[in-house]
Amino acid sequence: MSVRRLVGVAAGLAMGVTAMTGCGTGDEPSAGDLEGKIEGKVSIQTWALKPKFTDYVEGVIAAFEKENPDVEVTWLDQPGDGYDQKVLTQAQSGDLPDVVNLPPDFALPLAEQEQLLDLEKADVDLEGTFVEGGLQGYRYDGLDGTYGYPWYLGTDVNYWNTKLLEDNGLDPKNLPTDWDSLFEQAETYQKTAKGSSYLISRKPGINDFQNLGVEIFNEDGTELTFNQPEVVELVQRFADAYKAGLLPKNLLSEEFQGNSAMYNESKVAWTTGGGQHINTTLKTEAPSLVDVTTSNHAFGDGPLYVQGLSVNAKSKNLAAANALAQFVTNAENQKAFAELVPGIYPSTTESAEDEFFSKSDGTNAGDAQVTAFETLSTAIPNNPRWSPAMETILQQQLAAAITGDATPQEALDKAVEECNKILTQ
Amino acid sequence: MRDHRWFTPWLLVAPAVVWLCVFNVYPALNTIYMAFTNTKPLGGGEFTGLANFERMLDDDQLVHALTNSILYMVVCVPLLTLLPLLLAVLVEKKLPGLTFFRVTFYTPVVASAVVVALIWSWLLDDRGAINSILSALQVVTEPIPFLTDRWLLLFSAISLTVWKGLGYYMIIYLSALGNVGRELHEAAAVDGAGPVRRFWSVTVPGVRGTMLLITILITISALRVFTELYVMTGGTGGPGGKVSSMVMLIQLYSTGFTGSLGYASALSLLLFVLTLLPMVLLARLNRKDG
């Protein structure tokens, strides 16, 4: 090969390498001033709100722009599927919008990379504005600060098919209120049902462990600790129930259609859902069950689902971005949004006693909504360090325990061991 | 004709080279690099030496995945090398109605792997068609746990792979059979060779090259199996994660905000080496035969 050819090849390779390494190593934008003037262009990204809530979001943005005439807001709405990958790509390439809707588990890795604004630095009374559970979602073990304005909350309540309960020897006025009464009633139920339907049709999950009062992680979030005697006992109960035929045999296979679908087909008498499950899911998917469904408080404290708005710490117009996030999550806008979207609740202290959510209209759907609203005061948010990979590992080990391939203690120890590897890698 | 500049050939191959560099060479090199780091999706990572490979030695999930992948290979290679050849010999003849069988055998190849895996799951479910028939015939008293027992689940997935692959390899064999001289069969028949003897002494040697190619293809796809196991285990890898494959493990560790990209890369590297080994072995065997 001649010298000039060598030079040509080297130049080509250099260009190629430059092109490849150039991706993602551009200059990082310098952040704006949080105390600066509220002005400039800012973007806000929501998650699957178009087209159903377009009018609401556009209305809120218009009101903000009217209040802050020097600010121009661009609204981005991402589809429901693959939102985590979208946010990840945006974060990797430095294209995170100025204000972005992030659930706590999405926000944590961004907060760890200092991509999100610590709201403790902003001039806002977080405790006085938002309920404790909502804020707790964006406060992380091992990390100082609060990394999201709680936007709206959700929780689950228990729903029961009263007809199936009565047909199978149970009293709908004496609903199960904890695991003890649930497994006890499942035995009675199955004596009549004989596999035609079930009272229980799901595996235990991390929420259930949390509701038992067990710490899922250690204090600084560096180790999993859920292999505790209470959890072992609960898993053992599920294993015994599976063996005794109190759970569907295909619960552990791909063909298991899911507890909610089975409830809609009257193949199971118990399911869980949000506060408006009767008026939304059941009304459209199983209208015949609307009148025979009743609800009660979820076992234990109940799960808390938090959605919030985080501010990009590197926003060029940080003051405007922070003001926009505060505006969208203020009490008035949250209340209006929660009244519009079935099953969600405001996360502000101002709405904590709101009669729209705390008074039932006397129907079973209204009762469920109130039960859900009351649950919010005790509900616990999921630990955001719990990842999908950990969930897969837990499900694998629970299946092994329920089928008898491993004892519950062995399965939970294994799950903790494998999840710890993920955590420390 | 000699009036072209020295860089003309480079210009012509440049688009393909750039494409290969960006989408193949760079990711491959990056994977090798990341295998020696603790890279996360956000914030990069640090060089950790052989830590990821040490972790492999203590990874039960990997043992299960390797066992499954090797079993997949051991069962699929002979079945998918021989059965499609027999099918090809059957449908090779120009008889009326044989087109129907050719199309029938090929149909599973066209169908989406996910859809086919879902259909098989319905069939094999505790309340599925197969268990219902077996119960109705009083062959079994309890449903056979095709989808919850580790080995039954694995062999159900292997059966699905074999069934789905038959038509594809049959078509490859069909084209190879066209090159086996009819006169060889006629000469063997004149010498008194029956159909079985002619199959082993004329047909098989005639398609040996194709057989080797198919063996390599099946080996690679068996080691990289994903869809069948993923769908049939509902994405969990079955009870205890014992029905995972190598690719499922890579997927498990590489996705999400907190993915362990370093460990997933190390697993990818291991899979690459495992895939390379049988290919090199087969290539050497082929050279010896040649």
Interface residues (C-beta under 8 A of the other chain):
Chain A: S2 R4 R5 G8 V9 G12 G16 A19 M20 D84 L88 A91 Q92 D105 F106 L108 P109 L110 E112 Q113 Q115 K249 N250 L252 S253 E254 E255 F256 R385 S387 P388 A389 T392 I393 Q395 Q396 Q397 A399 A400 I402 T403 D405 A406 A411 K414 E418 K421 I422 Q425
Chain B: W6 F7 W10 A14 V18 C21 V22 Y26 N38 K40 P41 L42 G43 R55 D59 D60 Q61 S121 W122 D125 D126 R127 G128 P143 P145 L147 T148 R150 V231 M232 T233 G234 G235 T236 G237 G238 P239 G240 G241 K242 L252 Y253 T255 G256 F257 T258 G259 S260 G262 Y263
